[in-house]
Amino acid sequence: MSEHASRRYVIIGAGAVGGTVGGALARSGVDVVLVARGEHARVLSEKGLTLRTPDDTYQIPVSAAGAPEEIRLTDRDVLVFATKTHQLDAALQQWADQPVHNGDNVIGTAGELLPVLTALNGVVAEEMALRFFARVFGVCVWTPAAYVTPGEVIAKSWPVAAQFHIARWPAALGTDEDRVLLADIAEAWTPAGVLVKLPPDAAPWKYNKLLTNLSNAVVALTGSARDGEVATAVIREGEQVLAQAGIDYVPFEVSVAARAEGPTVRPVAGTGSVIPNSTWQSLARNSGSVETDFLNGEIARIAHRYGGTAPLNATLARLARDAARYGRGPGGFTESQLAEQLGL
């Protein structure tokens, strides 16, 4: 381990992604704090994290907190934001001005001093974080996991639970200090089951993931497969919009090959109806909101920005908002009904 291997990882948003990563790190002895809200935070504090995997169920003691004020930040901390994108701005504001200590002295704020990883879907989190934090690292997240019950996370792959592509954001700002940090993260996280890859730039990987995430709303609204007619049409529209905007992304054949050494989804006993899809989980928990405005809605935004339209993705974003707003659970449409709504 390097001289910087004593880092602590503060994971803000211990849901499907954050809970899986935090549980895997804690189980392997990495110093980590899980930050959650409400009943989830209470259960984590009192009973630890229940991590259900295809191989076994692990009861993992964890350090947990419900608010920034409960954690004394130091200059060895790394903040990992793993909220939903539509919840990120509030979380950034909560954490940016927290004091950072070195011994008994306050040496600055989290926004000034601490590195931030944005382990979220979509492509806007990094620019949002730069409003508040000086040193931001983009993360492309592949984590087939689910959070539905307080205190419990379902990791659909094990022992490799996740694969992250991480790089400084924007990539041109990368320094030797950044390379040391990223090497430390890879060295600590990969043996724990979070496979870390360090590409020159995370942006093309995140746009690739954005395209695959466009089918989240289809799966949540219908329960249908990602490779059905509707999902295919929605992703094709996304590809056309990115091409028109001149936005590069990692080709699917490259990402498929990279995924081969990453997570492999397998059944987890007793969780057959739980889908590792953030939009599905939001509707299943009746959370009142979904992140699809930053997935399908992002494609619509890019299209509008360049004078075009993205009717399939814009309509999907609206239907997902409606489902969340009115408390409709997953599977409210058949695929043919959704195709009709989209004009397919």
C-alpha positions in Angstrom: 0.0 0.0 0.0 1.1 3.6 -0.6 1.7 6.1 2.1 -1.8 7.4 1.3 -3.5 4.1 1.9 -5.1 5.3 5.2 -7.8 7.1 3.3 -11.4 7.0 4.5 -14.3 6.8 2.1 -17.4 8.7 3.1 -20.2 7.3 0.9 -23.1 9.7 0.6 -26.2 7.8 -0.4 -26.0 4.2 0.8 -28.6 2.8 -1.5 -28.1 0.2 -4.2 -24.8 1.5 -5.5 -23.5 3.2 -2.3 -24.6 0.4 -0.1 -23.1 -2.3 -2.2 -19.8 -0.5 -2.5 -19.8 0.5 1.2 -20.7 -3.0 2.3 -18.0 -4.7 0.2 -15.4 -2.2 1.4 -16.3 -2.6 5.1 -16.3 -6.3 4.8 -12.8 -6.2 3.5 -11.5 -3.9 6.2 -11.4 -0.6 4.3 -12.2 2.4 6.4 -15.6 3.6 5.2 -18.7 5.5 6.5 -22.1 5.0 5.0 -24.4 8.1 5.0 -28.1 7.4 4.6 -31.5 8.9 5.6 -34.4 8.0 7.8 -35.1 4.4 8.7 -32.2 3.2 6.5 -29.7 5.2 8.5 -31.2 4.0 11.8 -31.0 0.3 10.8 -27.5 0.7 9.5 -26.4 2.3 12.8 -28.1 -0.2 15.0 -27.8 -3.5 13.2 -25.3 -3.0 10.4 -25.8 -3.7 6.7 -27.4 -6.8 5.4 -25.7 -7.6 2.0 -27.5 -10.3 0.1 -25.5 -11.8 -2.7 -25.8 -14.9 -5.1 -23.4 -16.7 -2.8 -24.5 -15.8 0.7 -26.0 -13.2 2.9 -23.5 -11.1 4.9 -24.3 -9.2 8.1 -21.7 -6.4 8.0 -21.0 -4.0 10.9 -20.7 -0.5 9.4 -20.0 3.0 10.5 -23.1 5.0 9.6 -24.4 8.5 9.8 -27.5 10.4 9.0 -26.1 13.9 8.4 -22.8 15.6 7.7 -22.7 17.1 11.2 -22.3 13.5 12.6 -18.9 13.1 10.9 -15.7 14.8 11.7 -14.1 15.2 8.3 -10.3 15.1 8.0 -7.9 15.7 5.2 -7.6 11.9 4.6 -11.3 11.7 3.6 -12.6 11.0 0.1 -16.3 11.8 -0.5 -18.2 9.4 -2.7 -21.6 10.7 -3.9 -23.9 7.8 -4.8 -27.3 9.5 -4.5 -29.8 9.7 -7.4 -28.9 12.6 -9.8 -32.1 14.5 -8.9 -31.1 14.3 -5.2 -27.5 15.4 -5.8 -27.7 19.2 -5.6 -29.1 19.1 -2.1 -26.4 16.6 -1.0 -23.6 18.8 -2.5 -24.9 21.8 -0.7 -25.0 19.9 2.6 -21.4 18.7 2.4 -19.5 21.4 0.5 -19.1 23.8 3.5 -18.4 21.2 6.2 -15.1 21.9 8.1 -12.1 19.7 7.4 -9.7 19.0 10.3 -6.1 18.2 10.6 -5.5 17.3 14.2 -7.2 20.0 16.3 -7.2 22.6 13.6 -9.8 23.4 10.9 -7.8 23.8 7.7 -10.6 24.6 5.3 -13.9 23.2 3.9 -14.7 20.0 2.1 -15.4 21.9 -1.1 -11.9 23.4 -1.0 -9.9 20.4 0.1 -11.5 17.0 -0.4 -11.6 14.9 -3.5 -15.1 13.9 -4.7 -16.2 10.9 -6.7 -19.6 11.1 -8.5 -20.8 7.5 -8.6 -24.1 8.3 -10.3 -25.9 7.5 -13.5 -26.2 10.2 -16.2 -23.7 12.8 -17.3 -24.4 15.9 -15.4 -23.3 15.0 -11.9 -19.7 16.1 -12.4 -20.6 19.6 -13.6 -23.0 19.9 -10.7 -20.3 18.9 -8.3 -17.8 21.5 -9.7 -20.1 24.3 -8.5 -19.2 23.2 -5.0 -16.0 21.1 -5.1 -12.6 21.9 -6.6 -11.5 18.4 -7.3 -14.0 16.1 -8.9 -13.6 12.6 -10.4 -16.2 11.2 -12.8 -17.3 7.6 -12.3 -19.0 5.3 -14.8 -21.0 2.9 -12.6 -21.8 -0.7 -13.4 -23.4 -2.1 -10.2 -26.3 -4.6 -10.7 -27.8 -4.1 -7.2 -31.0 -3.1 -5.6 -32.1 -1.3 -2.5 -35.8 -1.7 -1.5 -35.7 -2.5 2.3 -34.1 -0.3 5.0 -30.8 -1.8 6.1 -30.6 -4.2 3.3 -28.9 -4.2 -0.2 -29.1 -6.9 -2.8 -25.9 -7.3 -4.9 -26.9 -9.4 -7.9 -23.2 -10.2 -8.7 -20.5 -11.7 -6.4 -17.6 -11.7 -5.6 -17.2 -9.0 -8.2 -20.1 -6.7 -7.2 -19.3 -3.7 -9.3 -17.1 -2.2 -12.0 -16.2 1.5 -12.0 -14.3 3.5 -14.6 -12.9 6.6 -12.9 -10.9 9.6 -14.1 -10.4 13.3 -13.1 -13.2 15.6 -14.4 -12.4 17.2 -16.7 -9.7 14.7 -17.8 -7.3 17.5 -18.9 -6.9 18.6 -15.2 -5.3 15.3 -14.1 -2.2 15.6 -11.9 0.3 13.3 -10.3 -1.6 13.7 -7.1 -4.7 12.5 -8.8 -2.9 9.5 -10.2 -1.8 8.5 -6.7 -5.3 8.8 -5.4 -6.8 6.7 -8.2 -4.1 4.1 -7.7 -5.0 3.9 -4.0 -8.6 3.5 -4.8 -8.0 0.8 -7.3 -5.7 -1.0 -4.8 -8.2 -0.9 -2.0 -11.5 -1.4 -3.9 -10.7 -4.0 -6.5 -9.8 -6.8 -4.0 -13.0 -5.9 -2.1 -15.1 -6.7 -5.1 -15.4 -3.3 -6.7 -13.3 -3.6 -9.9 -11.7 -0.2 -10.7 -10.5 0.8 -14.1 -8.6 4.0 -14.8 -9.3 5.2 -18.3 -7.8 8.5 -19.5 -11.3 10.0 -19.5 -14.5 8.9 -17.9 -16.8 11.0 -20.1 -17.0 8.6 -23.1 -17.8 5.7 -20.7 -20.5 7.7 -19.0 -22.2 8.6 -22.3 -22.1 4.9 -23.2 -23.8 4.1 -19.9 -26.3 6.9 -20.4 -27.4 5.2 -23.6 -27.9 1.8 -21.8 -29.7 3.6 -19.0 -32.4 4.9 -21.4 -34.1 1.6 -21.2 -34.4 1.9 -17.4 -37.8 3.6 -17.7 -39.0 1.0 -20.2 -38.1 -1.8 -17.8 -39.7 0.0 -14.8 -42.9 0.9 -16.7 -43.5 -2.5 -18.3 -41.3 -5.1 -16.6 -40.1 -6.0 -20.1 -36.6 -6.9 -21.2 -34.0 -4.3 -22.0 -33.7 -5.7 -25.6 -37.4 -5.4 -26.5 -38.7 -3.3 -29.4 -39.4 -0.2 -27.3 -36.0 -0.2 -25.5 -34.2 -0.7 -28.8 -36.0 2.3 -30.4 -35.4 4.5 -27.4 -31.6 3.8 -27.4 -31.4 4.2 -31.2 -32.9 7.7 -30.8 -30.4 8.5 -28.1 -27.5 7.4 -30.4 -28.8 9.7 -33.1 -29.1 12.6 -30.8 -25.5 12.2 -29.5 -24.2 11.8 -33.1 -26.0 15.0 -34.1 -24.5 16.8 -31.1 -21.0 15.5 -31.9 -20.7 13.7 -28.5 -18.4 10.7 -28.5 -19.0 7.6 -26.4 -17.4 4.3 -26.0 -18.7 1.9 -28.7 -21.0 -0.9 -27.3 -18.7 -3.6 -28.5 -15.9 -2.1 -26.4 -18.1 -1.8 -23.3 -19.5 -5.3 -23.7 -16.0 -6.6 -23.8 -15.0 -4.6 -20.7 -18.1 -5.9 -18.8 -16.9 -9.5 -19.4 -14.5 -9.2 -16.5 -16.9 -7.2 -14.4 -20.2 -8.1 -12.6 -22.1 -11.1 -13.8 -25.7 -11.1 -12.7 -26.9 -14.3 -10.9 -30.0 -15.1 -8.9 -30.2 -14.1 -5.3 -32.3 -16.4 -3.2 -35.7 -14.8 -2.3 -35.4 -11.8 -4.5 -36.7 -13.0 -7.8 -39.0 -10.0 -8.4 -36.5 -7.4 -7.5 -34.9 -5.8 -10.5 -31.4 -4.1 -10.3 -32.6 -0.9 -12.0 -32.7 2.4 -10.2 -35.9 3.6 -11.8 -37.7 0.3 -11.0 -36.6 0.6 -7.4 -37.8 4.1 -7.1 -41.2 3.2 -8.2 -41.2 0.0 -6.1 -40.4 2.1 -3.0 -43.0 4.7 -3.9 -40.3 7.3 -3.4 -42.2 10.0 -5.2 -39.4 10.8 -7.7 -37.2 9.2 -10.3 -33.9 10.1 -12.0 -35.2 9.7 -15.6 -35.2 13.4 -16.2 -31.4 13.1 -16.1 -31.4 10.0 -18.3 -34.1 10.1 -21.0 -34.6 13.8 -20.2 -30.9 14.4 -20.8 -31.3 13.1 -24.4 -34.2 15.4 -24.8 -32.1 18.3 -23.4 -29.3 17.7 -25.8 -31.7 17.4 -28.7 -33.4 20.7 -27.8 -30.0 22.3 -27.3 -29.1 21.7 -30.9 -32.5 22.6 -32.3 -33.9 19.0 -32.6 -36.3 16.8 -30.7 -36.2 13.4 -29.0 -39.9 12.5 -28.8 -39.5 8.9 -27.5 -37.2 9.8 -24.7 -39.1 13.0 -23.8 -42.4 11.0 -23.6 -40.7 8.3 -21.5 -39.4 10.9 -19.1 -42.9 12.3 -18.7 -44.5 8.9 -18.2 -41.9 8.0 -15.5 -42.5 11.3 -13.7 -46.3 10.6 -13.8 -45.7 7.1 -12.3 -43.6 8.5 -9.5 -45.9 11.4 -8.8 -49.0 9.4 -8.5 -47.5 6.5 -6.6 -47.8 3.9 -9.4 -45.6 0.9 -8.9 -43.5 -0.7 -11.6 -45.2 -2.5 -14.5 -48.1 -0.2 -15.1 -48.0 -0.7 -18.9 -47.7 -3.7 -21.2 -45.0 -3.2 -23.8 -47.6 -2.8 -26.5 -49.4 -0.1 -24.4 -46.1 1.7 -23.9 -45.3 1.4 -27.6 -48.6 3.0 -28.4 -48.0 5.8 -26.0 -44.7 6.5 -27.8 -46.2 6.3 -31.3 -44.3 3.1 -32.3 
